[in-house]
Amino acid sequence: MATESTKTKQSGTEKSLADDPADEAVSEPADQLVTEPADPQDTAYDERDPDAPGTAPGRPGDWKGGAFAVVSAGLGLASLTGTAFSDMLRERKALIEQINSGAQGGGGSAADQVNAVYGAPWHAAAVVNGISAVLALVVGGLVLATLSGRPGARGWVKSVALGGVVLGLLGLVVAGGMYFDLLAAQPEVPSSPGG
């Protein structure tokens, strides 16, 4: 008899829940719920999607490419602005030229003194900046060449590497102009009026 009263209570509960339209979904058993099959395109990850789990940050290719791209951009910027190393070499070259012109006795001609103070240090800085520019071009070019065939590569890595290449190219043009005195001619000593 206990089972009959339990059945009656359960059927009474089912009827009361079924009468309320807001609770219809709750009253249906889980095995009777109709679910649509998941679209495989919605759940599958696209390998080209940079936010997909397979391309999450931390993959060796991502951080290496990003690091080299930043190095390329830094070298390109250094080739344009100069570095403490180029300043030190410029000062060293100026000192060596002044010592050499003083050792020759009498300080040398005016043109030699101008070259010692201005020309040689200027050219030393141009060489160091040119080397930085070439390194920026090489590193940025290698990063771009490596990532060009990889569709899952991060966009910012390619952008920073391209920026490094462009800065390196500009730095190379400026360094060449400095070395060959195209941007600023070396000062010349005017000839003496009696000469």
Number of C-alpha atoms within 10 A of each C-alpha: 6 7 8 9 10 11 12 12 12 12 12 12 13 14 12 12 17 16 11 10 10 10 12 12 12 12 16 13 8 9 6 7 10 7 6 6 6 8 8 8 8 8 8 9 13 15 13 14 15 16 14 13 11 15 18 11 13 10 10 8 14 17 14 14 23 20 15 20 29 20 19 33 26 19 29 32 23 22 32 22 11 20 17 9 12 21 16 14 18 23 18 14 22 21 15 16 22 19 13 15 18 13 11 9 8 8 14 14 11 13 15 16 18 17 20 21 19 17 23 19 24 24 20 22 25 27 20 20 31 28 18 26 32 20 20 34 28 16 23 31 19 18 24 20 12 14 20 12 9 10 12 18 20 20 11 11 22 21 15 24 29 20 22 30 29 21 25 33 20 19 29 25 16 19 28 18 16 23 21 13 15 12 12 10 11 16 11 10 12 8 8 6 5 4 4
